[in-house]
Amino acid sequence: MEMATILKTQPVTLQGFLLSVDCPTDSKLQFDLDISALDWSRNGELTYKLTDVMSTIDFIYKKGALRGKGIEGRHRRLGQGKGKKPKRKNSLHFSPYPSRFSNMLGNIRAQFYKEINARCIVLQVTESGFYHEKLYLLPYGSASEFLAFVDKLNKLVEGVRREAAIYRQGVHANKVRKLLHSFLSDAKDPFEKTGGINDISANLTPVAIDQSIVEGYVDEPVKEQLRKQKQEIAAKALEHFRVRLLGHVRQLLAVKKLEEFKAVKNGLEELRKTAEDVGLRALVADVIEPLEQVADNPQIVDTVFPDGLAEAVDFRIKALLEAV
């Protein structure tokens, strides 16, 4: 069957949940102490003693290897009046909590985004300076397991929150408070506005991108805008699969043993399931299923892909994109 015929009978559609997420970081465990009232000698003495106290606390609370704790000095010029010396604000940025709490949140965050990257398609990346935000598409069929995984991680978050609350009322937190007040009588309590660790949130919005929806609008400018948006989103989704499929193609070209072909086939099966769940049945029919046939029987590669394996896969995905 010719490619054009396949594309006419199986148009490119896309469906799933748009995923908006928020995952806690250790920023809620960080504190800025204003030390502008201290001279440089007292500033250095406080930093030295605070480092010692926090290192001791880290050692007491550690489970496994320590990653270390940083105390960062920050200096900011506030401006100056006419004929006056400039005012400056000096501060110490640190966490008054054991490093283990930060490390636990870091591990939870790593698990969370590893799960997202395994299950979702990245449709868009928005960047602004050091900040970037991704728009994810979660297949319908993966939603239940994904939300169950989020619930599991939130139990770990609750564990960190509980330990942090106990620590704030304990003897080690009081040592930190006493040290700060021995240098600055009006020092704010470093635990007053820290420790408010939020749960992981995952909001799902169902979406379906289909040509019939676009054609339902009579107004041509609206149609054109929807077509462009559909093309952009479909392009991102197909690129997501193209990168992974070409990785499997490289594996197919390199494998020598039967068990290696089985590993490739397992990877293709997972991709096929994801593609089916998000509605990319044309991608399954034109690209993934032929690759699975080759993984089952490598001898037919020239029959299924007479123009070359990698070249044919790349061409077919581009042809799908042009049919959007």
Phi, psi and omega in degrees: 000136181286153181303316183301322181293319179299316183292328179290323183275340180228081181295156180283119175236166182213134180209160180153203177248128167288130188250121175247124187232157173216126183234132183296147174240177180278008178299331179286352177257003184263152183219141175250119179257121179284115181243025182300333182283349182268143172282174186297327181293312180292325176303310180296322180295317178298315180300317181297311183291322179295320177299318179296314181298313182292326177295321177295316178298318178302317182295320181294321186267357188293148169225103186092198184287144176275141177263353178092162182227140179249140172243117190250127175276136179233138183227132182222131176275128185264356182105180183208153175275173182294124179074010180247158176288148179294143175273145180228146175246124177248140181213160172249127179253119182201170174254124178280004180260159174301144180302334182301326180294317177296318180295322178296316178295322177298320179293319178298315180298319180297317178297319182298310183285336173295319178294318178299312182294333179283330187256335192252164172252132177276117182266334185201145174234122178252125182240140175212102185065234179274354184265135173219146182229138182249144173257119185253148170246118180259123179302144179307316185291347182261354189298314184298313180294323180295314180294326176295322178294320177299317178299320179296316179293325180294333173293325176290321177299317179299324177297317177295317180299319181293316179296322179295322179294319178295317181299319182300332182266001188264179185293326183288322175296323179295328176297320178295315180300312183297321180296314181297320181286338177289340177257326183225105184298333181258019181298136178289151177294118183293349182258355185295319183242023178238164176093357179281074185276119181276159174290160168291134176242142178221110181257128183252129176238114181294141181215145175221126180246108187220146181298328181296328177292317179299314184290347179289347178266131181280324184293117185298318177301322178294317177304313184296319179296317179294322178300314181298316180296320179297317180297318181295316181291317179297322179299317179296317181296315180294325177295322176305313180286325182300314180300315182288322180293319178294331174296318177292326177297315178300322177296316180301320182288339185260338188289151180235334185254155183300318182295334177289324175295324178296321179296319178296317181297320178299318178296320178293324178297320178295318178296320179298317180298317179296315181298320178294320182295328180265006174089008181273062182291332177295321178295321178298311184291320188271335187234305190289314180297317174300323178293322177296323177299319179292322178295327177287322184218088184302340183292341184263010185303319181289335178283316182285321181234075185295338181266010182105138188296301184297316182297318182292318180297314179299316181296317182294322178292320177296323178294322176297318180297320179294337181274357182294000000 
